[in-house]
Amino acid sequence: MIRHPRIVLRSGTPGDAQRIHALIEDNLDGGRLLPRELGEVVSHSSRFVVAVHRRKIVGCAELAPLSHNVAEVRSLAVDRRARGKGIGAMLVEELQRRARLEEYSQLGAFTHAPGYFAKLGFLAVPHAWLPEEVSRNSAGCCRGGTCVRIAVVMSLEVTSTAMEHQDPVSTSPHI
């Protein structure tokens, strides 16, 4: 994976909400993301991780709790001019780290790009495995009663072998 050496990841702040909201809005075309209200982004700004390049926010993603065991990757967005540099993967990896620290056992997402998430260690699963997300966002993503997004989940439980090697990517998701 290509890493951009000048990208800094940090927690979002209320002062970042306008730029986070603009990134989300820029990625609504083609149904990539569900719309978010600015007020919602402001109130959840601390749950966002932002990617900063030269003092400009070029990517964002939210770690949203779904239950006491499951957190969700929400509103993963990267500025069009910054794509292809591994920023999205960096954001997801940081959300994985934070979800483990918060003791979630699984990290999920609903996506139009399941292949992208598969490369990061997620598995496609039935929607019923994430009932909290289905009920919360069904009006925004479902067309004619059928959700057009794919549910993906990864286990955040670290095996002893992976801990010895300090390589959480090598753990195989088990659900």
Summary of the structure (lengths in Angstrom):
residues: 175
radius of gyration: 15.6
end to end distance: 25.9
largest distance: 48.3
contacts: 511
relative contact order: 0.14
helix: 41%
strand: 28%
